[in-house]
Amino acid sequence: MKNLIGIVTVLGLIIKPAIGVAVPVNLDSLKTEVRKLPNDTLKVLELAKLSYEYSKNQADTSIILGLEALELSRKLGYQYGEAYSLFILGVDHLYLGEDYNKSIEYLEESYQIFNSINDEPYIARTLNTLGNIYREKGNFENAIENYTISMEISKRIQDTILLSALYNNIGLLYFELGNRYEQSLEYHKLNLELLKKMGNKGNVFNCYMNLGLVYKRMKDYDKALDYYRRSLDYLGENNLFDKQLLVHNLGTVYEKLKKYELALRYYNEAVGFAETIGNKNKLIYSYQGIGNVLIAKGDFLEGEKYLLKSYKLAKELEDLTKQKRLVLNLKIVYKNQGNYKESLKYLEIYDDLEDSIYNIEYVKQVTLLEQSFEAEKKQQQIELQEAEIEQQKTLKRALFGGLVALMLVIIVVSYAYMIKRKANVKIKKQKNEIEQQSEHLKESNVILQQQALSAQINPHFIFNTLN
């Protein structure tokens, strides 16, 4: 019977619930006053704050207040208020322990809005809470994925409060994987060290309790009791949800030690707290504990009544895993009492549940394989698109390089052509000048020849042939 404290961290609006076994009267008065406020964003935040303060004591009231905050925030178009109200509703359903799918639905919607307004602290908190729910459901793959992303964000924004919660929750995850208790202790002790540095006494009780739980599973009952008692010292009268878990776990250790009166005392306290909160999921464990202790004490009829009560509640919640554990418990009890007919009846029920759980697990595995295949196919498509984009970039670079080279060739050729053209013009001009000079020389020669000829024809040298 596991009872773990998975930490849900909430900042900004949240204050610790007031001290007391039930919700203090001042909270009920405050609820009346808040409802009288004008319908604005302040009222949304106050309703959400009240909803959280009721969450670990009266989850039903908390849900009513959360829905009021959600409705008003949507009317006002107030995105932060809407996201925060959805977050609180997701937390409420987690504490109520009845409908984890509803809790996931609220939280995923909350995550989408926080993501759209880039609120990193609450993006990380929502992912952490989703991790807690998936861990409760036994979906460790999704739990690890959500915790990992949440831790990356918390480290980046230096959120030590959330980091502490994540150390705690990952420690619980290792615990539930089985035979990984040393890793679980490592994370819880890492968390304890961080909490002491922070001076955060408020969450130290979670850490001590979960350390006690790990030592109990390792059958070191003295250390388990030591850590549970330390946890009780820190918890005081803080809240009913965590106190219910703690006193139940004390009951389990005293049952292991065969100190039945102490075990019954703590189990009955746990039942009282669970009934006050309205957490049927936790009642199953405590009813089962009471039943087993009564039978161990020799009160078979009263013990049988509690075990059947626990089994009926597990059926009502449609929790096959808890049903399986309880029918196995009943089968063994009836066999030890010599009631083989009833023992055989529960053996048959056990086999049916085993088949149902196997089929569910098979469907889960097939779904995971399909998701894995789709993810791989998507990754291949992304890689193909990236390759095509790179190819296009390479082609563009080549075309650009070619154009640049062509431009350079054109510039060089044009420059050479202009130089050649200038040289040709110059040569032509020189040729013309030479030709003109040649013409002048020719003309000058002609004139000179004419002048020379004229000088040779002298009239004094003409003979007169007449006598």
PyMOL commands that set and color helices and strands:
alter all, ss='L'
color gray80, all
select helices_A, chain A and resi 25-35+41-55+59-76+79-96+100-116+120-136+140-156+160-177+181-198+201-217+221-235+240-256+260-277+280-296+300-316+320-336+340-456+459-461
alter helices_A, ss='H'
color red, helices_A
deselect
rebuild
show_as cartoon
